[in-house]
């Protein structure tokens, strides 16, 4: 490869990594935690776990009442099934004539906007993963970030391809920090490259599908693509209302029939989690039951049934899918690692943390490459990048740990567990950034790492102390999810403490001509005197 071409690839790799790195750090760190979404959900709502009573028994009466009061819901209305994690409550969803989506939970007297609701801790962390907690545009921003991420991966591969084998296990610790960060960045990037390719491609597809559909719908398909896409991603055949009144089978009955049909078709199992009626309460009404199966790459599938007599109309499940549904479900399975058992989720968890470190180390490598080694005052671009790296990366870890702690403690004083997660997280994140500006990166990095360590350990220890009865009950039932969350929180706290010790050692004993040093270099005259002595 020519030197000029290599420099071009290096420049593109550097700047694409910097542009996408901060968002990707948060997405990967939150995504790692999301691998244990159900366990975190159970951990975060201990009272709901103890007093759970949601069933599908009253769901049909709720749907009848909604359709009577909101005629627009007759065209299409969906309802969620209860699950083993407490925040997944029975709720109906439909679209009003003005295009707004409404939702109403079982037992609620009135509906609300489907987006006007509070997230539990697990759902909020998942939201951080795919849209950074930014309403409306966040998911499209992450789609663009995924495309930039893919470009960074491509240029990085082209740069290191000639020396791939030699650099694979090259990790050279020592006084040359730039070389150390370069080696660590290369090793992690090369070993996890296949997974990063999967994450970049599937992330872009998941986040930008709607944008691409709207573009092609306008430019190439004369407005006919969107209805076709709905049919291609559903198992429901095209149906028309026949008029007249009909009694609908209940969601519980339709779910049971869908499960029976799925097992008969060869699925290992089938657990319904959502269904929708089309032409509710009319002759010709149909229903689509969606759910998950195990032992397949694409776990999500669906069964279409006649909503009046329960006949199976169509299925899109493992083994009986068309190519379109097989591809679509595989994208979800590969991105979220939902196709395997617990060991695969742990692998994805570790890959998520390694990915976050990859972007963090890339920022550190940029800083080390551009610092002045013979002067204490560093260039503005170095100081700015160090401040942003500490404030955003370490600050987001601190904010998420604080959100766990707030979700644990604030409900004891009457706060709603689902109402506090966003305010606590964003307040802690803003405080971490302001702290970094005030204390400067060298000191702020140590303090934020130690703060994250203390908070993380406190999360695990306090949960065991406060909710020991819940912990004993779940262990007695053979459920180790809650204990696992506590132990992982303590382990991550220990990890952050170790990073804090290493960072402080660098600040105190490292090269004073660095943005990471908390001490000032000796004046030139003093240095000469010391040498003469």
N, C-alpha and C positions, 0 to 999 in steps of 0.2 A: 504494500500500500504506500502511495506517495506521501511524503511528509505533509504537503499542503492538504491532501484529502484527510489525513489523520487529524490535523488541527481543526478542520471544519467539523468533522464528526465529534471531536472532543468539545468544541464550542457548543454545538447543538445539544449534546448530551448534558453538558453543564447547565445550560439555561433552561432546557425543558425540565430537568430535575429540580432546579430551583423554583420554577414557576408552579410545578405541580406538587412539590415535596411537602409543603405545610399541610395542604388539604389531604394528601395521601397519608401522612403520618397519623392524623386524627382518624381517617377512615380505616386504616389498618389496625390501629390500637383498639378502636371501638369494635371493629369487625372481629378481632380476636375474642373479645368478651362476648360478642353476640353468638359465638359458637355454643355458648351455654345459656341461651336465652330463657329456656323454660326453668332452669335451675335458679337463675337470677330472679325471675318473675316470682317463683315460690318464696325465695328468700326475702324479697322486698315487701311482700304483703302477708305477713304472718297471721294477722287477724282474719284476713279473707281465706287463708288456707284452713284455719280452724273452723270457720263458720260457713263454709261454702254450701249453697243449697240450690244453685241454678240447675234447672232441668229443662227439657223440651216440652214438658207437659202442658204448659200454657202458651206455647209459641203460636199455635194455630189461632187461638182466640185473639192474641195480640195482632196477628196479621189481618184477621177479619176486621178488627176495630180500625186499624190503620187504613185499609182500603176503603172502608165506609167513610172515614173522615177526610181522606186524601185520594180522590179518584184517580189521580195521575199514577199512583202506585200500582194500579191494576195492570198496567202495561208490563211492568217488571219490578219485582220486589225480591230482595234476598234476605237471608237470615243466617247468622253464624250458629254453629253448634258449640256447646260447652266443651272445654278441654280440661286436661289435668292441671294446667297452670291457671291461677286464680284470676288474672286480668282478662282472660278470654271469656267474656260474658255473652249471654244470648242477646243479640241485637239485630234489628231489622234495618235495611238500607234501601232507599228508593230515590228516584229523581222526580222533582216537581216540574210543573209546566214551564217554569222560568229557567230550567236548566240546573238548578241548585240541588245538591245531594243532601238528603236528610237521613238521620238515624234516630232510632228509639230503642232503648234497652228494655228488657223484660221487667215489668213492674213500674216503669216510668209513665207518667201521665201525658206528657207532651214530647214531641220530637225536638231535635236540635240540628244545627248544621253539622254535617258529618266531619268537617274539619275543626269544628269548635268543641274540642274535647281535650281532656288532660291525659297525658301519657304516664303509664307506669314506668318504673325505672328501666326494666328490660326493653320495653318498646322505645323509650327515649334513646337508649344507647344504640339500638338498631337504627333509629332515625339519624343519629350522628354519623353512623357508618355510611348511609347512602345519600344524605343531603346536608350534613354538617349542622343540622338543626336550623337551616335557613328555609323559611316557608316558600313554597311555590317554585322559586327558581333554583333552589339548592340542588335538586336532583339533576337538572340540566347542566348546572355548573360542574357537578361531579362527572357527568358524561363527557364534557370537554376535557376535564382533568384526566379522565381515563384515556382519551385519545393522545394527549400530550405524554402521558405515562407510557403508552405503547411506543411512541417515537423515542423516548428516552431509553427504553429497553432495546430497541433496534439499533440505535447508535452505540449503546454500550456494548452490545454483542459484537458489532463490527469492529469496534476499537480493540477488544480483548480476544477476538477469535484467533489471531495468529499465535497468541501465547496462552491459549486457554488451558492446556494441560499443565504448563509450568506454573501458572498462577492459581491453580485450583486449590492447593493446600498451602500456599505461601502466606505465612503469618509471622512477620518479623518484629517482635517487640523490642523496644530499646528507646534511646533518646530521640530518634527521628520520628516524631509524632505524625508527620505527614505520611511517611511510608507505612506506619502502623494503621492509620485510618484508611489509607488506600488499600492495603492488604485485606483488612476486615470488610471493607465495602465490596471488594472484588469477590472474596470467598463467598459471602452471603448471597451476593447477586448471582453468581454462577451456579451455586448449589440449588438455589430456589428458582432459577430461571423458568423452568416449565410451568410452575405454578403462577409466577408473575405474568406469563403470557396468557394463561387462562383468565386470571383476574382482570387484566387489561381489556381483553376482547369481550368477555362476558359483561364486565362493568360498563363498557361503552354501549353495548347492545341493550342492556337493561335500562340504562338511564336515557338513552337517546332514541329509543324505538318510536315514541310518539312524535318526536321532531321529524325523524326520517319519514314516517308515515304521512304526516301532514304535508311535507315537501313533495313527496312522490304523488300524493293524492291530488295536489294542485297542478303539478307540472306535467305528469305523465298519464294519470289515470282518470282525468276528467271528473273528479269527485266521487269515483266509484270504489276507491280502495278501502276506505274506512269501514263501510258495511261488509265488504268481503273479508277484511281482517277479523272482524268480530266473529264471522262464521268459521274462519280458519282456526281460531284459537278456542273454539267452543265445541262441545260435543252435541249441542242441540241442533237438530235439523231446522230448516226454515219453516215456521208455523204461522198460521193465521187463526184469529179468533173466529169461532163458528156461531157466535151469538148464543143467547140463552144462559141460564144459570147452572152452575155445577158445583158440587161439594168437593173441595180439594182434600186429597190425602194429606195427613199431617207431616211436618218435617221429620218427626221421629219415624213414621212409617216409611216415608220415601228414603230416608237414610238407611234403614234396615234392608229395604229391597235393593238399594244400590250396592250395599256391602255384599249381600248374597250373590248378586249378579257378578260383582268383581271377583269374588272367590271362585265362582263357577267358571269364570273366564281364565283362571290360572294365576291371579294375583296372590302373592304371599299373604297379604292382609289388606284391609282398606278401612281407614278411619276418617269418616266425614268431618269436615270442619266448616263448610259453607255450602249453601244451596241457594238457588234462585228460582222463582216462579215467573213464567211468561204467560200473560193473559189470565191473571189470577181470578178465580171464581167464575170462569166462563168455560163453555164447551170448547174443546180443542186446546185447553191449557196444558203446558208442558213444564217440566222441572229439570234442572241440572244440578246434580249433587257432586261437589268437588271434595276430594280428600287425598290422603297420603297413603302410600304403600312402601314397604321396606324391600330390601334385596333387589333394588333396581336403580339405575343411574338417575333417571327422572322420577322422583317419588310422587310428584303431583299428577293426579289423573281425575277423570270425571265420568259420570254415567248420566245419560239423558233418559228421562222416563216420562210417560204420560201421567200428568198430575191428577187425573181422575181415576184411572183404573190401575196405575202402577206398572204398565207394560214398559219393558226396556226398549228404547228407541235407537240408542247408539251408545258406544263406549269408546273412550280414549284412555286406555290403561296400558301398562307395560305388557308387551306381547301382542296387543291388538290396536296399537297406535298407527296412524299414518305417518309419513316421513315428516310432515310439518310439525305435528304435535310431539314426535320423538325428539326433534331438534330443539323445539321450544322448551320442553321439560328438561332436556340435558343441559341447557344453558343455566337454568336455575340450580340444578344438582351440582354442576361443576363449580359454580361460583360460591355456593353456600356450604358445600361439603355435606349435603344432607343424604347422600346415597350410601353412606357407610355407618359403621357402628361407633362406639365411644372412642376407640383408638384413632379413627379418622378425624373425629372432632378435635381430639388433642393435637393431632398433626396440624390441622388447620389453625388451631389456637397458636401453636408455636410458630407457624409460618406467618401469622398475622403480626406477632411481636417481632419476628425477624425482619419483616417488611418495614415495620415502623422504624427499627434500628437502621435499616438500609437508607432511608431518607434522612434520618438524623445524622448518620455518618457522612452522607453526601454533603450536607451543610457544613459539617466540621472540616471536611476535606477542602471545601471552597475557602473557608476561613484560613486554614493552615497554609494554603497555597498562595495567599495574597497578603499575609501579614509581613510587616517589616521586622527583620530579625536583629536590627541594630538600633532600634529606637523604641521607647516606651509608648509614645503616642501612635496609635494605629490609624490607618486611613478610615474615613467615614464609612465606606462600603463594608469594611471588615467589622467595625463596631455595630453598624446597623444590622448586618446579618447575624452577628452573635446575639444581639438583643432580641431579634425576631425568633431565632432558634430556641433560646431559653424560654422566652415568653410564651410562644405558641406551642412548642413541643412539650417541654416539661410542664408548662402551665396547663395544657390540656389533660395531662396525666393527673396533676393535682386537682383539677376541677372535677374530673370523673370520680376520683377517690372521695372528694368532698360530697359529691352527689350521693354516693353510697352511704356516707356517714349521715348526711341530712335525712335520707330516706329511712335510716335506722332510728334516729333520735327524735326528729321533729314531730312525728306522729304521737310521741309520748306526751306532748304538750298540746294535743288537739289538732295539729295540722293534718291536712289530707295528704296521704302518701303519694297520690297521683298528681297533686297540685304543686308540689314543691320542687320536683326534679329539675325543671327548666330554670326557674329563678335561681336555685342554688348553684347549678352548673355554670350558668352564664355569669353570675356574680363572682364566683370563685375564679373563673377564667379571666375576667376583666381585672380582678385584683392581682392575679399573678402577672399579667402584662404590666400593670402599673408598678408593681413591686420591682420588676426587672428594670424598668426605666429608672427607678429611684435608686436602687442598690447597685446597678451596673451588672453586666452578665456574670463576671467572675464570682461575686458574692451571691447574687440572686440564684445562680444555678445550684450552689451548695445548699442554700436555705430552702429552695423549692423542692429539691430532691429529699432533703431531710423532712420537710413538711409532708410530702407525699408518703414517705415511709411511715411516719408516725400515724397519719390518718388511715393508711391502709391496714396497719397492724391493729389499730383501734377498731376498725370495722369488724374484723374477724373476732377479736376478743370480746367486744361489747355485745355482739350478737349472741355469742355463747352464754354470756352472763344474763342478758335481759330476756332472751327467748329460749332458755334452756329446756323448758317443757316442750316447746315445739320441736327442738332439736332431738330430744329424747324420743318423742313420738315418731318422728320421721325415720330415725334410726331403727326403732322397733318395727316399723313397717318395711324395712329393707331399702329405704330411700336415702341415698348418701349425697343427694344434690345439695342440700342446705349446708351440710358439713363441708362439702367440697368447696363451696363459695367461700366459707370462712377460712379454710386452709389455704386456698389460692390467694386470698387477700393478705393473709399473714406472710406467705412466701414472697409475694410481690413487694410487700413492705420491706422485707429483708433485702430483696434485690435492689430496691431504690436506696436503702441505707448504704449498701455496698457502693453503689454509684456515687452517693454523696461523699463517702470517705475518699474514693479515688479522685473525685473532682476537687475536693478540698486539698488533697495532697498536691495535685497539680497547681492549684492556686497559690499554695504556700511555698512549695519547693521547686516549681517548674521555672521555665525561662521567664524572667521578668519582662522581657520584650514581647509580650503577648497580651491579647485581649482577655485571656483566661487567667492572668496573674493578678493576685490581690496585693502584691508588694511592688514597690517601685525600684527600679535599678539604681545602683550606686552612681553618683555623678562621676564624670570622666576623671576628675582630679583625684577623687577618692579611690577610684578603681586603680589608677596608676600607683598611688601610695600603697595599696594593698598588694599589688604585684611586686613592688620594691621590697616590701617587708618580707 
